[in-house]
Amino acid sequence: MSDVMISTNALTKRFGDVQALDQVEFEVHKGEVVGFLGPNGAGKSTTMRILTCFISPTSGSALVHGFDVFDHPLEVRRKIGYLPQRAPLYPEMNVWEYLEFTSQVRGLDSGTFRARLKKVVEVCGLAQVLGKDIGTLSHGYRQRVGLGQALMHDPPILILDEPTSDLDPNEKAEVIKYIQEIGKDRTILLSTHNLSEVEQACARAIIVSKGRVVADGNLEDIRSRAGSVRYFAGFSSAGSANGQSGTPAPTKQAARDALAALAGATRVTESPTEEGLYRFEIAGGKDGDLRPEIFKLAVAKGWTLLELRRDAQSLDSVFRDLTRGDERLDRGAGWADVNDPDKSSGKSGSGEAATTADQA
């Protein structure tokens, strides 16, 4: 039996003239906790709504636990627990009543409900608020209640759409802690634009931009494939080691030129130096580790290498690089073309289309 729990194939969604998703393809395997990343308007929520059977795709397909979201929506819903960005809670109910109500909607009998309630209360930290009205709870506790309802029927798959939105830092940390606990025995797709949450809770990320998947893999691979690996090398500016006579120290320009000539090096810049040290930052090594080549260069030249380290760029920087096109559009790139009747039909500049794109 396949361990693929979620899969999409050429998933496409259009809202009038706006294309929210464009040939989106990915798989999530059993036991994975995957971050689904993208800026606002990139297509995250549209994908979540298709996977949870709220809307249908324009073309392409999506399978959840082996069931097509269009052909077998009831089977899909039985296999997933879903927490939207703002949980659909009833503020006049207390927590116990609400969880009992959602379990009845799912078809659980009273015995199963009580057994599941005990586990959900423990996992989501709800013991102190079971008898309290939901309307009196903090945002953090409300999200815990929403997470609880998503778990009541013990689904193998959880789909969480920006579950920490509108929470303060302490509340966010608590919700992420519960997601980490839940992820030990479930498959989770976590949609968010909070990169620190992904680094805490996920081993893998899928990044979408303008409705397309632009990166998919474990976090270290994404950093590397984005061409974001940096190396820092420092050479003695006083000649050979211990100040003994021998090979003279390189000039800054000679060291920089030699580093730039290395296969795989894409950019070399000077970093802040200190007395007796020339330090350089080397970008590159996307397809291999440059450290052995830098070391060999120092040996061949007879230069004293005082510092050598590799530093993968932060996920935050990679995310900005991969989704830069979204920011350009937000800042008005191409605005004149969109609104110029001689260059555009004008449809894409309409208020209705813009609103739909924002919602996507």
C-alpha positions in Angstrom: 0.0 0.0 0.0 1.3 3.5 -0.9 2.3 5.8 1.9 1.3 8.9 -0.1 -1.4 10.6 2.0 -1.9 13.8 -0.1 -1.0 14.2 -3.7 -1.8 16.9 -6.3 -1.4 16.6 -10.1 -1.4 19.7 -12.3 -3.8 21.3 -9.9 -5.1 24.5 -11.4 -7.7 27.0 -10.1 -9.1 30.1 -11.8 -11.4 32.8 -10.5 -12.5 34.6 -13.6 -9.4 36.1 -15.1 -7.3 35.5 -12.1 -5.3 32.2 -12.0 -4.9 31.4 -8.3 -3.1 28.0 -8.9 -1.1 27.0 -11.9 -0.2 23.3 -12.3 0.6 22.7 -8.7 2.1 19.3 -8.0 3.4 17.8 -4.7 3.1 14.7 -2.4 2.9 14.4 1.3 3.8 11.0 2.8 2.6 9.2 5.9 4.1 10.6 9.1 5.4 13.8 7.5 4.9 17.3 8.9 5.2 19.6 5.9 5.2 23.4 5.9 3.2 24.9 3.0 4.8 28.3 2.6 4.0 31.4 0.6 3.3 35.1 0.8 -0.3 36.4 1.0 -2.1 35.7 -2.2 0.3 33.0 -3.3 -2.4 30.3 -3.4 -2.0 28.6 0.0 -5.6 29.0 1.2 -6.9 28.0 -2.3 -5.0 24.8 -2.1 -6.2 24.1 1.4 -9.8 24.7 0.4 -9.5 22.3 -2.5 -7.9 19.6 -0.4 -10.7 19.9 2.2 -13.4 19.8 -0.5 -14.7 23.4 0.0 -14.1 24.3 -3.6 -13.3 22.2 -6.7 -10.3 22.7 -9.0 -10.6 24.2 -12.5 -8.4 21.3 -13.8 -6.0 18.8 -12.5 -6.6 16.5 -9.5 -6.0 16.0 -5.8 -6.1 12.8 -3.8 -6.3 12.6 0.0 -5.7 9.2 1.6 -6.3 7.8 -1.9 -9.7 9.5 -2.5 -10.3 12.1 -5.1 -11.5 15.3 -3.6 -14.0 15.8 -6.4 -15.4 12.3 -6.7 -15.3 11.2 -3.1 -15.6 14.3 -0.9 -17.3 12.5 2.1 -14.5 9.9 2.2 -11.9 12.7 2.1 -13.6 14.5 5.0 -13.6 11.4 7.1 -9.9 11.1 6.8 -8.9 14.7 7.6 -9.0 17.1 10.5 -9.2 20.7 9.3 -8.4 23.9 11.2 -9.0 27.0 9.1 -7.3 30.3 9.7 -10.1 31.3 12.1 -11.7 28.3 13.7 -15.5 28.1 13.2 -16.5 28.2 16.9 -19.8 28.9 18.6 -19.0 31.4 21.4 -22.2 30.7 23.3 -21.2 27.0 23.8 -18.8 25.9 26.4 -15.8 23.9 25.3 -17.3 20.5 26.4 -20.5 21.2 24.5 -18.8 22.3 21.4 -16.5 19.2 21.2 -19.5 17.0 21.9 -21.4 18.7 19.2 -18.6 18.3 16.6 -18.2 14.6 17.6 -22.0 14.1 17.0 -21.7 15.8 13.6 -18.9 13.3 12.8 -21.2 10.4 13.9 -19.3 9.4 17.1 -21.3 7.7 19.8 -21.2 8.9 23.4 -18.7 6.2 24.5 -16.3 7.0 21.7 -16.7 10.7 22.4 -15.7 10.4 26.0 -12.7 8.2 25.1 -11.6 10.7 22.4 -12.3 13.7 24.6 -9.8 12.6 27.3 -7.1 12.3 24.7 -7.9 15.5 23.0 -8.0 17.5 26.3 -4.6 16.0 27.2 -3.0 16.7 23.8 -4.4 20.2 23.3 -4.2 21.4 27.0 -7.9 22.1 27.5 -8.5 20.7 31.0 -8.8 24.1 32.7 -11.4 25.5 30.2 -13.7 22.6 29.5 -16.6 24.2 31.4 -15.9 27.8 30.1 -17.9 29.5 27.3 -15.8 29.8 24.2 -16.6 33.4 23.9 -14.7 34.2 27.1 -11.5 32.4 26.0 -8.3 34.1 24.7 -7.4 33.7 21.0 -4.8 31.1 21.9 -7.3 28.9 23.8 -9.8 29.3 20.9 -7.2 27.9 18.5 -6.6 25.0 20.9 -10.3 24.3 20.9 -10.3 24.5 17.0 -7.4 22.0 17.0 -9.4 19.8 19.4 -12.4 19.6 17.1 -10.1 18.7 14.2 -8.8 15.7 16.3 -12.1 14.4 17.8 -12.6 11.7 15.1 -8.9 10.7 15.2 -8.1 11.5 11.6 -4.8 10.2 10.1 -4.3 13.6 8.3 -4.4 17.1 9.6 -4.7 20.2 7.4 -3.9 23.4 9.3 -4.4 26.8 7.5 -2.3 29.4 9.3 -3.3 28.2 12.8 -1.3 30.8 14.7 -2.7 33.8 12.8 -3.6 36.7 15.2 -2.0 35.0 18.2 0.6 36.7 20.4 4.1 35.2 20.6 3.4 33.1 23.8 0.2 31.8 22.3 1.9 30.9 19.0 4.6 29.0 20.9 2.0 27.0 22.7 0.0 26.1 19.6 3.3 25.1 17.8 4.1 22.9 20.8 0.8 21.1 20.4 1.3 20.7 16.7 4.7 19.1 17.3 3.1 16.7 19.8 0.3 15.8 17.4 2.7 15.3 14.5 4.4 12.4 16.2 1.6 10.0 14.9 -0.1 11.9 12.1 0.5 13.4 8.7 0.3 17.2 8.9 0.2 19.9 6.2 0.8 23.2 7.8 0.0 26.3 5.7 1.8 29.4 7.0 4.0 32.4 6.1 5.7 32.3 9.5 9.1 30.8 8.7 10.2 30.2 12.3 7.1 28.0 12.8 8.2 25.8 9.9 11.7 25.6 11.2 10.4 24.5 14.6 7.7 22.0 13.6 8.5 20.8 10.1 11.3 18.8 8.5 10.2 19.6 4.9 8.7 22.6 3.2 6.8 23.4 0.0 7.1 27.0 -1.1 4.5 28.5 -3.5 4.7 31.8 -5.3 2.1 33.3 -7.7 0.2 30.0 -7.7 3.2 27.8 -8.5 5.5 25.5 -6.5 8.9 27.1 -6.5 10.7 24.8 -4.0 10.0 21.4 -2.4 12.3 19.5 -0.1 13.8 19.3 3.3 14.8 22.7 4.7 18.6 22.2 4.2 18.1 21.2 0.6 15.9 24.2 -0.1 18.6 26.5 1.3 21.2 24.8 -0.9 19.2 24.5 -4.1 18.3 28.2 -3.9 22.0 29.0 -4.4 22.2 30.4 -0.9 25.2 28.7 0.5 28.0 31.1 1.7 31.6 30.3 2.7 33.8 32.5 4.9 37.6 32.2 4.4 40.3 34.1 6.3 43.9 34.3 5.3 46.9 35.5 7.3 48.1 38.9 6.0 51.5 38.4 7.7 52.9 35.7 5.5 53.5 32.1 6.6 52.5 30.8 10.0 54.1 32.0 13.2 55.7 35.0 11.4 58.5 32.8 10.1 60.1 33.6 6.8 58.7 31.8 3.8 55.8 32.3 1.4 54.7 36.0 1.5 51.1 36.8 2.4 48.7 37.3 -0.5 47.4 40.7 -1.3 43.7 41.2 -0.9 43.3 41.4 -4.7 45.3 38.2 -5.3 43.3 36.3 -2.7 40.0 37.6 -4.1 40.9 36.7 -7.7 42.1 33.2 -6.7 38.8 32.5 -4.8 36.7 33.9 -7.6 38.4 31.5 -10.1 37.3 28.4 -8.1 34.8 26.3 -10.0 31.3 26.9 -8.4 32.1 30.2 -6.8 29.6 32.8 -8.0 30.6 35.9 -6.1 33.4 36.9 -3.8 33.2 39.9 -1.5 35.5 41.3 1.3 34.2 40.9 4.8 35.2 43.0 7.8 38.8 42.2 8.6 41.0 42.5 11.7 44.7 43.0 12.1 46.7 40.2 10.5 43.6 38.7 8.7 42.0 39.1 5.3 38.5 37.7 5.4 36.2 37.0 2.3 32.7 35.8 1.8 32.2 33.4 -1.1 28.8 32.6 -2.5 28.2 29.4 -4.5 28.8 25.8 -4.0 25.2 25.0 -5.0 26.2 21.7 -6.5 29.0 20.8 -4.1 31.0 21.9 -1.1 33.6 24.5 -1.8 35.5 24.1 1.5 37.9 21.3 0.1 38.7 23.5 -2.9 39.4 26.6 -0.7 41.7 24.5 1.5 43.5 23.1 -1.5 44.0 26.6 -2.9 45.6 27.7 0.4 47.9 24.7 0.4 48.9 25.2 -3.3 49.6 28.9 -2.8 51.4 28.4 0.6 48.9 30.8 2.2 48.0 30.4 5.9 44.3 29.7 6.2 43.1 31.0 9.6 39.3 30.6 9.1 37.0 28.5 7.0 33.3 27.9 7.5 30.2 27.2 5.6 27.0 29.0 6.3 23.7 28.1 4.7 21.5 31.2 4.3 18.5 31.5 6.5 15.2 30.1 5.3 13.8 33.7 5.6 16.3 34.9 3.0 15.6 32.0 0.7 11.9 32.6 1.0 12.3 36.3 0.0 14.5 35.3 -3.0 12.0 32.7 -4.2 8.9 34.9 -3.8 10.4 38.3 -4.9 8.0 38.4 -7.8 5.0 38.7 -5.5 6.5 41.7 -3.7 7.2 43.4 -7.0 3.5 43.0 -8.0 2.4 44.3 -4.5 4.6 47.4 -5.0 3.0 48.1 -8.4 5.3 46.6 -10.9 3.5 46.5 -14.2 0.7 48.7 -12.8 0.8 51.1 -15.8 0.5 48.2 -18.2 -2.5 46.8 -16.3 -4.3 50.1 -16.4 -3.3 51.4 -19.8 -6.1 50.6 -22.3 -3.5 50.6 -25.1 -1.5 47.8 -23.3 -4.1 45.8 -21.5 -7.7 44.8 -21.8 -8.2 46.2 -18.3 -9.9 43.2 -17.0 -7.0 42.2 -14.7 -7.0 45.6 -13.1 -10.7 45.4 -12.1 -11.6 45.6 -8.4 -13.3 42.3 -8.6 -10.3 40.5 -9.9 -8.0 42.1 -7.4 -10.2 41.1 -4.6 -10.4 37.5 -5.8 -6.6 37.4 -6.1 -6.2 38.7 -2.5 -8.5 36.0 -1.2 -6.6 33.3 -3.2 
